[in-house]
Amino acid sequence: MDTGDRLLTPGEVAALFRVDPKTVTRWAAAGRIGSIRTPGGHRRFRESEVRALLEGEGMLDEVDEGANRPRNAGPAAPSGPGPAGAGNVGLH
């Protein structure tokens, strides 16, 4: 099924968000950004979804907090409990 949507590598997504590719992989593992697995097990990201996140569509905290959000903070975390300390590693 070809939707015409280009698939991006973690490196390409990382360049757009100005973060490390491993950060993009962590976002995908945490459910912050959707990904597709290739037959070889590599992650790929739909360009349309990445562009929507860059433009602020689909961001859970875009109402008032968007102005205070760091530029490279990436996609918002899904609501609900997550792993203890997630997102605050090394910021003590």
Backbone torsions as a table, in degrees:
resi	resn	phi	psi	omega
1	MET	NA	115.7	-178.9
2	ASP	-104.9	111.9	178.9
3	THR	-91.2	-3.7	-179.2
4	GLY	81.6	-0.4	-179.2
5	ASP	-87.1	124.1	180.0
6	ARG	-69.4	143.6	177.2
7	LEU	-100.6	133.8	-178.0
8	LEU	-107.6	148.6	175.2
9	THR	-81.3	162.8	174.9
10	PRO	-55.9	-35.5	178.6
11	GLY	-64.8	-40.0	178.7
12	GLU	-67.3	-41.6	178.1
13	VAL	-65.3	-42.6	179.7
14	ALA	-58.6	-40.9	179.3
15	ALA	-63.2	-38.6	-179.9
16	LEU	-67.2	-39.1	-179.5
17	PHE	-89.5	-6.9	-178.1
18	ARG	60.1	49.2	176.6
19	VAL	-133.4	174.6	177.5
20	ASP	-75.6	144.8	178.5
21	PRO	-56.2	-31.9	177.6
22	LYS	-65.1	-30.1	176.3
23	THR	-64.2	-43.1	178.5
24	VAL	-61.6	-41.7	178.0
25	THR	-62.6	-39.4	177.4
26	ARG	-66.0	-39.7	177.2
27	TRP	-59.5	-42.7	-179.4
28	ALA	-65.3	-43.8	180.0
29	ALA	-63.6	-31.7	179.7
30	ALA	-85.4	-4.9	179.6
31	GLY	84.1	13.2	-179.5
32	ARG	-78.1	-22.6	178.9
33	ILE	-145.5	137.0	-178.7
34	GLY	-73.9	147.2	178.0
35	SER	-142.4	162.3	178.2
36	ILE	-121.0	143.1	176.6
37	ARG	-99.9	133.6	174.7
38	THR	-75.9	166.4	175.9
39	PRO	-56.5	-26.4	177.9
40	GLY	-85.0	-2.1	177.0
41	GLY	93.9	4.2	179.9
42	HIS	-83.2	150.1	178.6
43	ARG	-86.6	142.6	172.4
44	ARG	-135.3	151.5	-174.5
45	PHE	-124.9	136.0	178.7
46	ARG	-68.6	126.6	-178.5
47	GLU	-58.4	-39.5	-178.8
48	SER	-62.1	-39.5	179.2
49	GLU	-68.9	-41.1	179.3
50	VAL	-63.2	-45.2	179.0
51	ARG	-62.1	-40.4	178.6
52	ALA	-62.5	-40.9	177.8
53	LEU	-66.1	-40.0	178.1
54	LEU	-63.3	-35.6	-178.8
55	GLU	-84.8	-0.9	176.3
56	GLY	94.5	-5.2	177.6
57	GLU	-76.4	135.7	179.0
58	GLY	85.4	0.3	176.9
59	MET	-79.5	129.6	-175.9
60	LEU	-72.7	-23.8	-175.9
61	ASP	-113.6	29.9	-172.7
62	GLU	-77.1	-14.5	-173.4
63	VAL	-62.0	-68.9	-178.8
64	ASP	-113.2	-28.9	-174.0
65	GLU	-78.0	-16.0	-177.0
66	GLY	-57.0	-36.3	-178.7
67	ALA	-69.1	-27.3	-178.3
68	ASN	-95.0	-2.4	-176.8
69	ARG	-78.9	131.4	176.7
70	PRO	-59.0	146.6	-175.3
71	ARG	-56.6	-37.6	-176.4
72	ASN	-103.4	24.3	-178.0
73	ALA	-70.4	-20.5	176.2
74	GLY	80.8	-171.1	-177.8
75	PRO	-63.7	146.7	179.3
76	ALA	-67.6	148.5	177.6
77	ALA	-72.2	147.3	176.0
78	PRO	-65.2	152.7	-179.8
79	SER	-70.5	155.0	179.0
80	GLY	108.7	171.1	-177.8
81	PRO	-69.3	148.0	179.0
82	GLY	-132.4	-170.5	178.2
83	PRO	-61.6	142.4	-179.8
84	ALA	-59.7	129.4	176.1
85	GLY	77.6	3.5	-178.6
86	ALA	-61.6	133.7	178.3
87	GLY	89.3	-11.8	-178.5
88	ASN	-116.3	15.0	-177.5
89	VAL	-64.9	126.8	176.0
90	GLY	75.8	13.4	-179.7
91	LEU	-110.6	34.0	-176.1
92	HIS	-94.7	NA	NA
